[in-house]
Amino acid sequence: MVKLTRIYTRGGDKGRTSLSNGKRVPKHAIRVEAYGTADEAGAAIGLARLHAGPYDALLALIQNDLFDLGADLATPEVENPKYPPLRILPTQVTRLEQEIDRMNAELAPLNSFVLSGGTPAAAHLHFARTVVRRAERAATALAAREAVNPECVKYLNRLSDLLFVMARHANGKGAGDVLWVPGQNR
């Protein structure tokens, strides 16, 4: 367990921060952007949980996974690390896929793209989905430059899919989806 006794350190006052391995990097470094956006995704899910009802337990689990994912992204891959780093595992991705399949089986078929909205739960889940997509873009940008656990990218990709399916499920299993009508306001 992590024990935090001091909240401010003044260590970031000059625009630098420490990765989990102690290396100091600029706060605008792509790795910091990636794990920071994963943290933001967790916060968006926290807002969704206020309206989530039957989805709350799953979203709580996902929030914890996102913190693990942030720790994974904050820890550069090195050979023979002194301590084994916390990494996202394929089983975590598989769990998301199973939830997607379970919920999706209950949904009405889609006839158009879905706009964010409907119930408060669905609207918040759609918002969280868009933040997760941004986290995925940041993680893939990092992966294009540095080694990244590929399970992180897979997890974010599946999570955005799960949040989409969950939002539809929260909209009366798709019956209350707000559908895009192309060119409706021309």
Summary of the structure (lengths in Angstrom):
residues: 186
radius of gyration: 18.3
end to end distance: 56.7
largest distance: 61.7
contacts: 543
relative contact order: 0.17
helix: 54%
strand: 5%
